[in-house]
Amino acid sequence: MSIIGWIILGLIAGFIASKIVNRTGSGVIIDIVLGVVGAMVGGFIFHLFGGAGVTGFNLYSLLVAIVGAVVVLVAYHAIF
């Protein structure tokens, strides 16, 4: 997947995860970073349980990225 695809997927996943966890967006840049990091974390988590990680620009990858972004956001709020 290209860098533009990662940014778009990260923006969508980060925005949705921000809405799930704190009901407000965190800003465009933070949402993108959160979503991209969440996609990596989500891929790692899904891989541990025997599933596939991010497979491209599709709904499954968006779900993986959202799950990872929620985990990252909850951990971030627990620390700070």
mmJSON file of the N, C-alpha and C atoms, coordinates in Angstrom:
{"data_MODEL":{"atom_site":{
"group_PDB":["ATOM","ATOM","ATOM","ATOM","ATOM","ATOM","ATOM","ATOM","ATOM","ATOM","ATOM","ATOM","ATOM","ATOM","ATOM","ATOM","ATOM","ATOM","ATOM","ATOM","ATOM","ATOM","ATOM","ATOM","ATOM","ATOM","ATOM","ATOM","ATOM","ATOM","ATOM","ATOM","ATOM","ATOM","ATOM","ATOM","ATOM","ATOM","ATOM","ATOM","ATOM","ATOM","ATOM","ATOM","ATOM","ATOM","ATOM","ATOM","ATOM","ATOM","ATOM","ATOM","ATOM","ATOM","ATOM","ATOM","ATOM","ATOM","ATOM","ATOM","ATOM","ATOM","ATOM","ATOM","ATOM","ATOM","ATOM","ATOM","ATOM","ATOM","ATOM","ATOM","ATOM","ATOM","ATOM","ATOM","ATOM","ATOM","ATOM","ATOM","ATOM","ATOM","ATOM","ATOM","ATOM","ATOM","ATOM","ATOM","ATOM","ATOM","ATOM","ATOM","ATOM","ATOM","ATOM","ATOM","ATOM","ATOM","ATOM","ATOM","ATOM","ATOM","ATOM","ATOM","ATOM","ATOM","ATOM","ATOM","ATOM","ATOM","ATOM","ATOM","ATOM","ATOM","ATOM","ATOM","ATOM","ATOM","ATOM","ATOM","ATOM","ATOM","ATOM","ATOM","ATOM","ATOM","ATOM","ATOM","ATOM","ATOM","ATOM","ATOM","ATOM","ATOM","ATOM","ATOM","ATOM","ATOM","ATOM","ATOM","ATOM","ATOM","ATOM","ATOM","ATOM","ATOM","ATOM","ATOM","ATOM","ATOM","ATOM","ATOM","ATOM","ATOM","ATOM","ATOM","ATOM","ATOM","ATOM","ATOM","ATOM","ATOM","ATOM","ATOM","ATOM","ATOM","ATOM","ATOM","ATOM","ATOM","ATOM","ATOM","ATOM","ATOM","ATOM","ATOM","ATOM","ATOM","ATOM","ATOM","ATOM","ATOM","ATOM","ATOM","ATOM","ATOM","ATOM","ATOM","ATOM","ATOM","ATOM","ATOM","ATOM","ATOM","ATOM","ATOM","ATOM","ATOM","ATOM","ATOM","ATOM","ATOM","ATOM","ATOM","ATOM","ATOM","ATOM","ATOM","ATOM","ATOM","ATOM","ATOM","ATOM","ATOM","ATOM","ATOM","ATOM","ATOM","ATOM","ATOM","ATOM","ATOM","ATOM","ATOM","ATOM","ATOM","ATOM","ATOM","ATOM","ATOM","ATOM","ATOM","ATOM","ATOM","ATOM","ATOM","ATOM","ATOM","ATOM","ATOM"],
"id":[1,2,3,4,5,6,7,8,9,10,11,12,13,14,15,16,17,18,19,20,21,22,23,24,25,26,27,28,29,30,31,32,33,34,35,36,37,38,39,40,41,42,43,44,45,46,47,48,49,50,51,52,53,54,55,56,57,58,59,60,61,62,63,64,65,66,67,68,69,70,71,72,73,74,75,76,77,78,79,80,81,82,83,84,85,86,87,88,89,90,91,92,93,94,95,96,97,98,99,100,101,102,103,104,105,106,107,108,109,110,111,112,113,114,115,116,117,118,119,120,121,122,123,124,125,126,127,128,129,130,131,132,133,134,135,136,137,138,139,140,141,142,143,144,145,146,147,148,149,150,151,152,153,154,155,156,157,158,159,160,161,162,163,164,165,166,167,168,169,170,171,172,173,174,175,176,177,178,179,180,181,182,183,184,185,186,187,188,189,190,191,192,193,194,195,196,197,198,199,200,201,202,203,204,205,206,207,208,209,210,211,212,213,214,215,216,217,218,219,220,221,222,223,224,225,226,227,228,229,230,231,232,233,234,235,236,237,238,239,240],
"type_symbol":["N","C","C","N","C","C","N","C","C","N","C","C","N","C","C","N","C","C","N","C","C","N","C","C","N","C","C","N","C","C","N","C","C","N","C","C","N","C","C","N","C","C","N","C","C","N","C","C","N","C","C","N","C","C","N","C","C","N","C","C","N","C","C","N","C","C","N","C","C","N","C","C","N","C","C","N","C","C","N","C","C","N","C","C","N","C","C","N","C","C","N","C","C","N","C","C","N","C","C","N","C","C","N","C","C","N","C","C","N","C","C","N","C","C","N","C","C","N","C","C","N","C","C","N","C","C","N","C","C","N","C","C","N","C","C","N","C","C","N","C","C","N","C","C","N","C","C","N","C","C","N","C","C","N","C","C","N","C","C","N","C","C","N","C","C","N","C","C","N","C","C","N","C","C","N","C","C","N","C","C","N","C","C","N","C","C","N","C","C","N","C","C","N","C","C","N","C","C","N","C","C","N","C","C","N","C","C","N","C","C","N","C","C","N","C","C","N","C","C","N","C","C","N","C","C","N","C","C","N","C","C","N","C","C","N","C","C","N","C","C"],
"label_atom_id":["N","CA","C","N","CA","C","N","CA","C","N","CA","C","N","CA","C","N","CA","C","N","CA","C","N","CA","C","N","CA","C","N","CA","C","N","CA","C","N","CA","C","N","CA","C","N","CA","C","N","CA","C","N","CA","C","N","CA","C","N","CA","C","N","CA","C","N","CA","C","N","CA","C","N","CA","C","N","CA","C","N","CA","C","N","CA","C","N","CA","C","N","CA","C","N","CA","C","N","CA","C","N","CA","C","N","CA","C","N","CA","C","N","CA","C","N","CA","C","N","CA","C","N","CA","C","N","CA","C","N","CA","C","N","CA","C","N","CA","C","N","CA","C","N","CA","C","N","CA","C","N","CA","C","N","CA","C","N","CA","C","N","CA","C","N","CA","C","N","CA","C","N","CA","C","N","CA","C","N","CA","C","N","CA","C","N","CA","C","N","CA","C","N","CA","C","N","CA","C","N","CA","C","N","CA","C","N","CA","C","N","CA","C","N","CA","C","N","CA","C","N","CA","C","N","CA","C","N","CA","C","N","CA","C","N","CA","C","N","CA","C","N","CA","C","N","CA","C","N","CA","C","N","CA","C","N","CA","C","N","CA","C","N","CA","C","N","CA","C","N","CA","C","N","CA","C","N","CA","C"],
"label_alt_id":[null,null,null,null,null,null,null,null,null,null,null,null,null,null,null,null,null,null,null,null,null,null,null,null,null,null,null,null,null,null,null,null,null,null,null,null,null,null,null,null,null,null,null,null,null,null,null,null,null,null,null,null,null,null,null,null,null,null,null,null,null,null,null,null,null,null,null,null,null,null,null,null,null,null,null,null,null,null,null,null,null,null,null,null,null,null,null,null,null,null,null,null,null,null,null,null,null,null,null,null,null,null,null,null,null,null,null,null,null,null,null,null,null,null,null,null,null,null,null,null,null,null,null,null,null,null,null,null,null,null,null,null,null,null,null,null,null,null,null,null,null,null,null,null,null,null,null,null,null,null,null,null,null,null,null,null,null,null,null,null,null,null,null,null,null,null,null,null,null,null,null,null,null,null,null,null,null,null,null,null,null,null,null,null,null,null,null,null,null,null,null,null,null,null,null,null,null,null,null,null,null,null,null,null,null,null,null,null,null,null,null,null,null,null,null,null,null,null,null,null,null,null,null,null,null,null,null,null,null,null,null,null,null,null,null,null,null,null,null,null],
"label_comp_id":["MET","MET","MET","SER","SER","SER","ILE","ILE","ILE","ILE","ILE","ILE","GLY","GLY","GLY","TRP","TRP","TRP","ILE","ILE","ILE","ILE","ILE","ILE","LEU","LEU","LEU","GLY","GLY","GLY","LEU","LEU","LEU","ILE","ILE","ILE","ALA","ALA","ALA","GLY","GLY","GLY","PHE","PHE","PHE","ILE","ILE","ILE","ALA","ALA","ALA","SER","SER","SER","LYS","LYS","LYS","ILE","ILE","ILE","VAL","VAL","VAL","ASN","ASN","ASN","ARG","ARG","ARG","THR","THR","THR","GLY","GLY","GLY","SER","SER","SER","GLY","GLY","GLY","VAL","VAL","VAL","ILE","ILE","ILE","ILE","ILE","ILE","ASP","ASP","ASP","ILE","ILE","ILE","VAL","VAL","VAL","LEU","LEU","LEU","GLY","GLY","GLY","VAL","VAL","VAL","VAL","VAL","VAL","GLY","GLY","GLY","ALA","ALA","ALA","MET","MET","MET","VAL","VAL","VAL","GLY","GLY","GLY","GLY","GLY","GLY","PHE","PHE","PHE","ILE","ILE","ILE","PHE","PHE","PHE","HIS","HIS","HIS","LEU","LEU","LEU","PHE","PHE","PHE","GLY","GLY","GLY","GLY","GLY","GLY","ALA","ALA","ALA","GLY","GLY","GLY","VAL","VAL","VAL","THR","THR","THR","GLY","GLY","GLY","PHE","PHE","PHE","ASN","ASN","ASN","LEU","LEU","LEU","TYR","TYR","TYR","SER","SER","SER","LEU","LEU","LEU","LEU","LEU","LEU","VAL","VAL","VAL","ALA","ALA","ALA","ILE","ILE","ILE","VAL","VAL","VAL","GLY","GLY","GLY","ALA","ALA","ALA","VAL","VAL","VAL","VAL","VAL","VAL","VAL","VAL","VAL","LEU","LEU","LEU","VAL","VAL","VAL","ALA","ALA","ALA","TYR","TYR","TYR","HIS","HIS","HIS","ALA","ALA","ALA","ILE","ILE","ILE","PHE","PHE","PHE"],
"label_asym_id":["A","A","A","A","A","A","A","A","A","A","A","A","A","A","A","A","A","A","A","A","A","A","A","A","A","A","A","A","A","A","A","A","A","A","A","A","A","A","A","A","A","A","A","A","A","A","A","A","A","A","A","A","A","A","A","A","A","A","A","A","A","A","A","A","A","A","A","A","A","A","A","A","A","A","A","A","A","A","A","A","A","A","A","A","A","A","A","A","A","A","A","A","A","A","A","A","A","A","A","A","A","A","A","A","A","A","A","A","A","A","A","A","A","A","A","A","A","A","A","A","A","A","A","A","A","A","A","A","A","A","A","A","A","A","A","A","A","A","A","A","A","A","A","A","A","A","A","A","A","A","A","A","A","A","A","A","A","A","A","A","A","A","A","A","A","A","A","A","A","A","A","A","A","A","A","A","A","A","A","A","A","A","A","A","A","A","A","A","A","A","A","A","A","A","A","A","A","A","A","A","A","A","A","A","A","A","A","A","A","A","A","A","A","A","A","A","A","A","A","A","A","A","A","A","A","A","A","A","A","A","A","A","A","A","A","A","A","A","A","A"],
"label_entity_id":["1","1","1","1","1","1","1","1","1","1","1","1","1","1","1","1","1","1","1","1","1","1","1","1","1","1","1","1","1","1","1","1","1","1","1","1","1","1","1","1","1","1","1","1","1","1","1","1","1","1","1","1","1","1","1","1","1","1","1","1","1","1","1","1","1","1","1","1","1","1","1","1","1","1","1","1","1","1","1","1","1","1","1","1","1","1","1","1","1","1","1","1","1","1","1","1","1","1","1","1","1","1","1","1","1","1","1","1","1","1","1","1","1","1","1","1","1","1","1","1","1","1","1","1","1","1","1","1","1","1","1","1","1","1","1","1","1","1","1","1","1","1","1","1","1","1","1","1","1","1","1","1","1","1","1","1","1","1","1","1","1","1","1","1","1","1","1","1","1","1","1","1","1","1","1","1","1","1","1","1","1","1","1","1","1","1","1","1","1","1","1","1","1","1","1","1","1","1","1","1","1","1","1","1","1","1","1","1","1","1","1","1","1","1","1","1","1","1","1","1","1","1","1","1","1","1","1","1","1","1","1","1","1","1","1","1","1","1","1","1"],
"label_seq_id":[1,1,1,2,2,2,3,3,3,4,4,4,5,5,5,6,6,6,7,7,7,8,8,8,9,9,9,10,10,10,11,11,11,12,12,12,13,13,13,14,14,14,15,15,15,16,16,16,17,17,17,18,18,18,19,19,19,20,20,20,21,21,21,22,22,22,23,23,23,24,24,24,25,25,25,26,26,26,27,27,27,28,28,28,29,29,29,30,30,30,31,31,31,32,32,32,33,33,33,34,34,34,35,35,35,36,36,36,37,37,37,38,38,38,39,39,39,40,40,40,41,41,41,42,42,42,43,43,43,44,44,44,45,45,45,46,46,46,47,47,47,48,48,48,49,49,49,50,50,50,51,51,51,52,52,52,53,53,53,54,54,54,55,55,55,56,56,56,57,57,57,58,58,58,59,59,59,60,60,60,61,61,61,62,62,62,63,63,63,64,64,64,65,65,65,66,66,66,67,67,67,68,68,68,69,69,69,70,70,70,71,71,71,72,72,72,73,73,73,74,74,74,75,75,75,76,76,76,77,77,77,78,78,78,79,79,79,80,80,80],
"pdbx_PDB_ins_code":[null,null,null,null,null,null,null,null,null,null,null,null,null,null,null,null,null,null,null,null,null,null,null,null,null,null,null,null,null,null,null,null,null,null,null,null,null,null,null,null,null,null,null,null,null,null,null,null,null,null,null,null,null,null,null,null,null,null,null,null,null,null,null,null,null,null,null,null,null,null,null,null,null,null,null,null,null,null,null,null,null,null,null,null,null,null,null,null,null,null,null,null,null,null,null,null,null,null,null,null,null,null,null,null,null,null,null,null,null,null,null,null,null,null,null,null,null,null,null,null,null,null,null,null,null,null,null,null,null,null,null,null,null,null,null,null,null,null,null,null,null,null,null,null,null,null,null,null,null,null,null,null,null,null,null,null,null,null,null,null,null,null,null,null,null,null,null,null,null,null,null,null,null,null,null,null,null,null,null,null,null,null,null,null,null,null,null,null,null,null,null,null,null,null,null,null,null,null,null,null,null,null,null,null,null,null,null,null,null,null,null,null,null,null,null,null,null,null,null,null,null,null,null,null,null,null,null,null,null,null,null,null,null,null,null,null,null,null,null,null],
"Cartn_x":[0.85,0.0,0.902,0.526,1.337,1.212,2.069,2.06,0.765,0.228,-1.05,-2.167,-2.138,-3.131,-3.05,-1.824,-1.643,-2.172,-1.93,-2.392,-3.915,-4.537,-6.002,-6.617,-6.086,-6.58,-6.348,-5.194,-4.891,-5.799,-6.101,-7.003,-8.395,-8.911,-10.249,-10.267,-9.293,-9.255,-9.027,-8.128,-7.859,-9.06,-9.764,-10.955,-12.043,-12.281,-13.303,-12.921,-11.649,-11.201,-11.322,-11.002,-11.147,-12.604,-13.497,-14.932,-15.413,-14.861,-15.264,-14.789,-13.54,-12.946,-13.323,-13.136,-13.417,-14.507,-15.228,-16.374,-16.01,-14.744,-14.318,-13.095,-12.891,-11.677,-10.493,-9.306,-8.108,-7.352,-7.876,-7.18,-6.699,-6.539,-6.221,-4.883,-3.851,-2.513,-2.484,-3.032,-3.054,-3.887,-5.02,-5.846,-5.095,-4.341,-3.562,-2.499,-1.733,-0.673,-1.267,-2.347,-3.02,-3.503,-4.068,-4.565,-3.457,-2.36,-1.252,-0.59,-0.34,0.226,-0.768,-2.052,-3.085,-3.15,-2.926,-2.914,-1.77,-0.627,0.509,0.24,-0.276,-0.59,-1.704,-2.738,-3.838,-3.373,-2.494,-1.939,-1.166,-0.4,0.347,-0.593,-1.639,-2.6,-3.333,-3.814,-4.537,-3.618,-2.348,-1.388,-1.14,-1.115,-0.929,-2.069,-3.273,-4.432,-4.702,-3.79,-3.898,-4.607,-4.963,-5.633,-4.623,-5.123,-4.273,-4.263,-3.183,-3.092,-3.698,-3.126,-3.595,-3.233,-4.25,-4.041,-4.171,-4.427,-4.599,-5.621,-6.163,-7.151,-8.541,-9.035,-10.349,-10.974,-12.198,-12.912,-12.26,-11.725,-11.059,-9.853,-9.067,-7.9,-8.324,-9.428,-9.947,-10.35,-10.99,-11.371,-10.136,-9.117,-7.862,-7.244,-7.215,-6.634,-7.442,-8.76,-9.601,-9.373,-9.329,-9.084,-7.735,-6.717,-5.394,-5.361,-6.047,-6.069,-6.807,-7.867,-8.574,-7.653,-6.906,-5.968,-4.902,-4.353,-3.329,-3.904,-5.112,-5.728,-6.061,-6.548,-6.829,-5.534,-4.48,-3.185,-2.642,-2.797,-2.345,-3.074,-4.379,-5.148,-4.855,-4.477,-4.116,-2.792,-1.882,-0.565,-0.615,-1.296,-1.326,-2.662],
"Cartn_y":[-1.167,0.0,1.238,2.242,3.45,4.312,5.284,6.184,6.985,7.334,8.061,7.175,5.895,4.945,4.813,4.741,4.669,5.929,7.088,8.345,8.412,8.04,8.078,7.069,5.84,4.817,5.252,5.836,6.32,7.442,8.36,9.464,8.946,8.053,7.511,6.716,5.825,4.99,5.825,6.784,7.637,8.482,9.002,9.804,8.96,7.774,6.892,6.462,6.113,5.704,6.862,8.075,9.232,9.45,9.248,9.386,8.292,7.081,5.975,6.221,6.639,6.739,8.034,9.197,10.444,11.292,10.792,11.483,12.75,13.095,14.247,13.861,14.503,14.28,14.931,14.471,15.019,15.973,16.279,17.098,16.217,16.798,16.024,15.301,15.983,15.384,14.271,14.536,13.521,12.32,12.558,11.456,10.599,11.229,10.468,9.627,10.248,9.527,8.391,8.686,7.674,6.516,6.818,5.773,4.92,5.543,4.778,3.906,4.463,3.669,2.586,2.943,1.967,0.836,1.133,0.089,-0.895,-0.367,-1.246,-2.077,-1.437,-2.151,-3.157,-2.758,-3.662,-4.859,-4.615,-5.716,-6.686,-6.159,-7.012,-7.826,-7.169,-7.865,-8.955,-8.62,-9.613,-10.764,-10.454,-11.501,-12.445,-11.907,-12.749,-13.761,-13.355,-14.23,-15.049,-15.044,-15.885,-15.263,-14.011,-13.328,-12.6,-12.054,-11.256,-9.817,-9.14,-7.734,-6.857,-5.714,-4.806,-5.403,-5.631,-6.308,-5.394,-4.148,-3.196,-2.154,-1.488,-0.447,-1.06,-1.684,-2.331,-2.224,-2.716,-2.598,-3.404,-4.586,-5.398,-4.652,-4.058,-3.301,-2.09,-1.467,-0.343,-0.814,-1.975,-2.529,-2.822,-3.414,-3.695,-2.396,-1.374,-0.084,0.587,0.477,1.083,0.395,-0.937,-1.685,-1.282,-1.237,-0.837,0.596,1.496,2.896,3.076,2.309,2.371,1.901,0.829,0.324,1.377,1.988,3.022,4.222,4.642,5.8,5.532,4.344,3.999,3.959,3.39,3.358,4.771,5.617,7.01,7.747,7.571,8.248,7.658,6.399,5.791,6.355,6.657,7.174,8.663,9.419,10.88,11.272],
"Cartn_z":[0.0,0.0,0.0,-0.748,-0.855,0.395,0.502,1.646,1.689,0.531,0.481,1.021,0.68,1.195,2.703,3.237,4.693,5.371,4.772,5.365,5.367,4.252,4.176,5.137,5.144,6.067,7.514,7.79,9.134,9.567,8.656,8.983,9.338,8.529,8.783,10.086,10.258,11.468,12.719,12.652,13.807,14.19,13.196,13.468,14.127,13.584,14.157,15.569,15.778,17.115,18.107,17.678,18.56,18.938,17.993,18.269,19.22,19.102,19.977,21.405,21.562,22.891,23.6,22.971,23.678,23.057,22.11,21.497,20.729,20.657,19.868,19.063,17.958,17.186,17.879,17.55,18.191,17.28,16.135,15.155,14.013,12.857,11.66,11.789,12.196,12.277,13.321,14.485,15.55,15.117,14.431,13.952,12.932,12.048,11.06,11.757,12.653,13.366,14.187,14.9,15.703,14.841,13.695,12.807,12.209,11.785,11.204,12.268,13.452,14.549,14.957,14.982,15.302,14.294,13.025,12.001,12.25,12.644,12.943,14.196,15.233,16.476,16.233,15.503,15.188,14.366,13.399,12.609,13.473,14.429,15.35,16.235,16.766,17.63,16.854,15.659,14.858,14.468,14.183,13.827,15.009,16.234,17.423,17.586,17.203,17.337,16.081,15.138,13.959,12.775,12.863,11.747,10.883,9.809,8.927,9.421,9.197,9.577,8.501,8.282,7.243,5.891,5.058,3.78,2.584,2.793,1.706,2.103,1.13,1.395,1.249,2.33,2.325,3.714,3.855,5.126,6.243,5.922,6.939,7.515,6.65,7.108,7.932,7.546,8.325,9.716,9.817,11.112,11.963,11.363,12.076,12.583,11.74,12.123,13.227,13.17,14.21,15.545,15.543,16.788,17.375,16.542,17.012,17.51,16.816,17.224,18.547,18.764,20.048,21.164,20.931,21.938,22.235,21.208,21.386,22.127,21.773,22.415,23.876,24.198,25.596,26.403,25.83,26.51,26.704,25.696,25.792,26.924,27.009,28.064,29.436,29.507,30.794,31.301,30.392,30.772,31.055,30.184,30.312,30.812],
"occupancy":[1.0,1.0,1.0,1.0,1.0,1.0,1.0,1.0,1.0,1.0,1.0,1.0,1.0,1.0,1.0,1.0,1.0,1.0,1.0,1.0,1.0,1.0,1.0,1.0,1.0,1.0,1.0,1.0,1.0,1.0,1.0,1.0,1.0,1.0,1.0,1.0,1.0,1.0,1.0,1.0,1.0,1.0,1.0,1.0,1.0,1.0,1.0,1.0,1.0,1.0,1.0,1.0,1.0,1.0,1.0,1.0,1.0,1.0,1.0,1.0,1.0,1.0,1.0,1.0,1.0,1.0,1.0,1.0,1.0,1.0,1.0,1.0,1.0,1.0,1.0,1.0,1.0,1.0,1.0,1.0,1.0,1.0,1.0,1.0,1.0,1.0,1.0,1.0,1.0,1.0,1.0,1.0,1.0,1.0,1.0,1.0,1.0,1.0,1.0,1.0,1.0,1.0,1.0,1.0,1.0,1.0,1.0,1.0,1.0,1.0,1.0,1.0,1.0,1.0,1.0,1.0,1.0,1.0,1.0,1.0,1.0,1.0,1.0,1.0,1.0,1.0,1.0,1.0,1.0,1.0,1.0,1.0,1.0,1.0,1.0,1.0,1.0,1.0,1.0,1.0,1.0,1.0,1.0,1.0,1.0,1.0,1.0,1.0,1.0,1.0,1.0,1.0,1.0,1.0,1.0,1.0,1.0,1.0,1.0,1.0,1.0,1.0,1.0,1.0,1.0,1.0,1.0,1.0,1.0,1.0,1.0,1.0,1.0,1.0,1.0,1.0,1.0,1.0,1.0,1.0,1.0,1.0,1.0,1.0,1.0,1.0,1.0,1.0,1.0,1.0,1.0,1.0,1.0,1.0,1.0,1.0,1.0,1.0,1.0,1.0,1.0,1.0,1.0,1.0,1.0,1.0,1.0,1.0,1.0,1.0,1.0,1.0,1.0,1.0,1.0,1.0,1.0,1.0,1.0,1.0,1.0,1.0,1.0,1.0,1.0,1.0,1.0,1.0,1.0,1.0,1.0,1.0,1.0,1.0,1.0,1.0,1.0,1.0,1.0,1.0],
"B_iso_or_equiv":[0.0,0.0,0.0,0.0,0.0,0.0,0.0,0.0,0.0,0.0,0.0,0.0,0.0,0.0,0.0,0.0,0.0,0.0,0.0,0.0,0.0,0.0,0.0,0.0,0.0,0.0,0.0,0.0,0.0,0.0,0.0,0.0,0.0,0.0,0.0,0.0,0.0,0.0,0.0,0.0,0.0,0.0,0.0,0.0,0.0,0.0,0.0,0.0,0.0,0.0,0.0,0.0,0.0,0.0,0.0,0.0,0.0,0.0,0.0,0.0,0.0,0.0,0.0,0.0,0.0,0.0,0.0,0.0,0.0,0.0,0.0,0.0,0.0,0.0,0.0,0.0,0.0,0.0,0.0,0.0,0.0,0.0,0.0,0.0,0.0,0.0,0.0,0.0,0.0,0.0,0.0,0.0,0.0,0.0,0.0,0.0,0.0,0.0,0.0,0.0,0.0,0.0,0.0,0.0,0.0,0.0,0.0,0.0,0.0,0.0,0.0,0.0,0.0,0.0,0.0,0.0,0.0,0.0,0.0,0.0,0.0,0.0,0.0,0.0,0.0,0.0,0.0,0.0,0.0,0.0,0.0,0.0,0.0,0.0,0.0,0.0,0.0,0.0,0.0,0.0,0.0,0.0,0.0,0.0,0.0,0.0,0.0,0.0,0.0,0.0,0.0,0.0,0.0,0.0,0.0,0.0,0.0,0.0,0.0,0.0,0.0,0.0,0.0,0.0,0.0,0.0,0.0,0.0,0.0,0.0,0.0,0.0,0.0,0.0,0.0,0.0,0.0,0.0,0.0,0.0,0.0,0.0,0.0,0.0,0.0,0.0,0.0,0.0,0.0,0.0,0.0,0.0,0.0,0.0,0.0,0.0,0.0,0.0,0.0,0.0,0.0,0.0,0.0,0.0,0.0,0.0,0.0,0.0,0.0,0.0,0.0,0.0,0.0,0.0,0.0,0.0,0.0,0.0,0.0,0.0,0.0,0.0,0.0,0.0,0.0,0.0,0.0,0.0,0.0,0.0,0.0,0.0,0.0,0.0,0.0,0.0,0.0,0.0,0.0,0.0],
"pdbx_formal_charge":[null,null,null,null,null,null,null,null,null,null,null,null,null,null,null,null,null,null,null,null,null,null,null,null,null,null,null,null,null,null,null,null,null,null,null,null,null,null,null,null,null,null,null,null,null,null,null,null,null,null,null,null,null,null,null,null,null,null,null,null,null,null,null,null,null,null,null,null,null,null,null,null,null,null,null,null,null,null,null,null,null,null,null,null,null,null,null,null,null,null,null,null,null,null,null,null,null,null,null,null,null,null,null,null,null,null,null,null,null,null,null,null,null,null,null,null,null,null,null,null,null,null,null,null,null,null,null,null,null,null,null,null,null,null,null,null,null,null,null,null,null,null,null,null,null,null,null,null,null,null,null,null,null,null,null,null,null,null,null,null,null,null,null,null,null,null,null,null,null,null,null,null,null,null,null,null,null,null,null,null,null,null,null,null,null,null,null,null,null,null,null,null,null,null,null,null,null,null,null,null,null,null,null,null,null,null,null,null,null,null,null,null,null,null,null,null,null,null,null,null,null,null,null,null,null,null,null,null,null,null,null,null,null,null,null,null,null,null,null,null],
"auth_seq_id":[1,1,1,2,2,2,3,3,3,4,4,4,5,5,5,6,6,6,7,7,7,8,8,8,9,9,9,10,10,10,11,11,11,12,12,12,13,13,13,14,14,14,15,15,15,16,16,16,17,17,17,18,18,18,19,19,19,20,20,20,21,21,21,22,22,22,23,23,23,24,24,24,25,25,25,26,26,26,27,27,27,28,28,28,29,29,29,30,30,30,31,31,31,32,32,32,33,33,33,34,34,34,35,35,35,36,36,36,37,37,37,38,38,38,39,39,39,40,40,40,41,41,41,42,42,42,43,43,43,44,44,44,45,45,45,46,46,46,47,47,47,48,48,48,49,49,49,50,50,50,51,51,51,52,52,52,53,53,53,54,54,54,55,55,55,56,56,56,57,57,57,58,58,58,59,59,59,60,60,60,61,61,61,62,62,62,63,63,63,64,64,64,65,65,65,66,66,66,67,67,67,68,68,68,69,69,69,70,70,70,71,71,71,72,72,72,73,73,73,74,74,74,75,75,75,76,76,76,77,77,77,78,78,78,79,79,79,80,80,80],
"auth_comp_id":["MET","MET","MET","SER","SER","SER","ILE","ILE","ILE","ILE","ILE","ILE","GLY","GLY","GLY","TRP","TRP","TRP","ILE","ILE","ILE","ILE","ILE","ILE","LEU","LEU","LEU","GLY","GLY","GLY","LEU","LEU","LEU","ILE","ILE","ILE","ALA","ALA","ALA","GLY","GLY","GLY","PHE","PHE","PHE","ILE","ILE","ILE","ALA","ALA","ALA","SER","SER","SER","LYS","LYS","LYS","ILE","ILE","ILE","VAL","VAL","VAL","ASN","ASN","ASN","ARG","ARG","ARG","THR","THR","THR","GLY","GLY","GLY","SER","SER","SER","GLY","GLY","GLY","VAL","VAL","VAL","ILE","ILE","ILE","ILE","ILE","ILE","ASP","ASP","ASP","ILE","ILE","ILE","VAL","VAL","VAL","LEU","LEU","LEU","GLY","GLY","GLY","VAL","VAL","VAL","VAL","VAL","VAL","GLY","GLY","GLY","ALA","ALA","ALA","MET","MET","MET","VAL","VAL","VAL","GLY","GLY","GLY","GLY","GLY","GLY","PHE","PHE","PHE","ILE","ILE","ILE","PHE","PHE","PHE","HIS","HIS","HIS","LEU","LEU","LEU","PHE","PHE","PHE","GLY","GLY","GLY","GLY","GLY","GLY","ALA","ALA","ALA","GLY","GLY","GLY","VAL","VAL","VAL","THR","THR","THR","GLY","GLY","GLY","PHE","PHE","PHE","ASN","ASN","ASN","LEU","LEU","LEU","TYR","TYR","TYR","SER","SER","SER","LEU","LEU","LEU","LEU","LEU","LEU","VAL","VAL","VAL","ALA","ALA","ALA","ILE","ILE","ILE","VAL","VAL","VAL","GLY","GLY","GLY","ALA","ALA","ALA","VAL","VAL","VAL","VAL","VAL","VAL","VAL","VAL","VAL","LEU","LEU","LEU","VAL","VAL","VAL","ALA","ALA","ALA","TYR","TYR","TYR","HIS","HIS","HIS","ALA","ALA","ALA","ILE","ILE","ILE","PHE","PHE","PHE"],
"auth_asym_id":["A","A","A","A","A","A","A","A","A","A","A","A","A","A","A","A","A","A","A","A","A","A","A","A","A","A","A","A","A","A","A","A","A","A","A","A","A","A","A","A","A","A","A","A","A","A","A","A","A","A","A","A","A","A","A","A","A","A","A","A","A","A","A","A","A","A","A","A","A","A","A","A","A","A","A","A","A","A","A","A","A","A","A","A","A","A","A","A","A","A","A","A","A","A","A","A","A","A","A","A","A","A","A","A","A","A","A","A","A","A","A","A","A","A","A","A","A","A","A","A","A","A","A","A","A","A","A","A","A","A","A","A","A","A","A","A","A","A","A","A","A","A","A","A","A","A","A","A","A","A","A","A","A","A","A","A","A","A","A","A","A","A","A","A","A","A","A","A","A","A","A","A","A","A","A","A","A","A","A","A","A","A","A","A","A","A","A","A","A","A","A","A","A","A","A","A","A","A","A","A","A","A","A","A","A","A","A","A","A","A","A","A","A","A","A","A","A","A","A","A","A","A","A","A","A","A","A","A","A","A","A","A","A","A","A","A","A","A","A","A"],
"auth_atom_id":["N","CA","C","N","CA","C","N","CA","C","N","CA","C","N","CA","C","N","CA","C","N","CA","C","N","CA","C","N","CA","C","N","CA","C","N","CA","C","N","CA","C","N","CA","C","N","CA","C","N","CA","C","N","CA","C","N","CA","C","N","CA","C","N","CA","C","N","CA","C","N","CA","C","N","CA","C","N","CA","C","N","CA","C","N","CA","C","N","CA","C","N","CA","C","N","CA","C","N","CA","C","N","CA","C","N","CA","C","N","CA","C","N","CA","C","N","CA","C","N","CA","C","N","CA","C","N","CA","C","N","CA","C","N","CA","C","N","CA","C","N","CA","C","N","CA","C","N","CA","C","N","CA","C","N","CA","C","N","CA","C","N","CA","C","N","CA","C","N","CA","C","N","CA","C","N","CA","C","N","CA","C","N","CA","C","N","CA","C","N","CA","C","N","CA","C","N","CA","C","N","CA","C","N","CA","C","N","CA","C","N","CA","C","N","CA","C","N","CA","C","N","CA","C","N","CA","C","N","CA","C","N","CA","C","N","CA","C","N","CA","C","N","CA","C","N","CA","C","N","CA","C","N","CA","C","N","CA","C","N","CA","C","N","CA","C","N","CA","C","N","CA","C","N","CA","C","N","CA","C"],
"pdbx_PDB_model_num":[1,1,1,1,1,1,1,1,1,1,1,1,1,1,1,1,1,1,1,1,1,1,1,1,1,1,1,1,1,1,1,1,1,1,1,1,1,1,1,1,1,1,1,1,1,1,1,1,1,1,1,1,1,1,1,1,1,1,1,1,1,1,1,1,1,1,1,1,1,1,1,1,1,1,1,1,1,1,1,1,1,1,1,1,1,1,1,1,1,1,1,1,1,1,1,1,1,1,1,1,1,1,1,1,1,1,1,1,1,1,1,1,1,1,1,1,1,1,1,1,1,1,1,1,1,1,1,1,1,1,1,1,1,1,1,1,1,1,1,1,1,1,1,1,1,1,1,1,1,1,1,1,1,1,1,1,1,1,1,1,1,1,1,1,1,1,1,1,1,1,1,1,1,1,1,1,1,1,1,1,1,1,1,1,1,1,1,1,1,1,1,1,1,1,1,1,1,1,1,1,1,1,1,1,1,1,1,1,1,1,1,1,1,1,1,1,1,1,1,1,1,1,1,1,1,1,1,1,1,1,1,1,1,1,1,1,1,1,1,1]
}}}
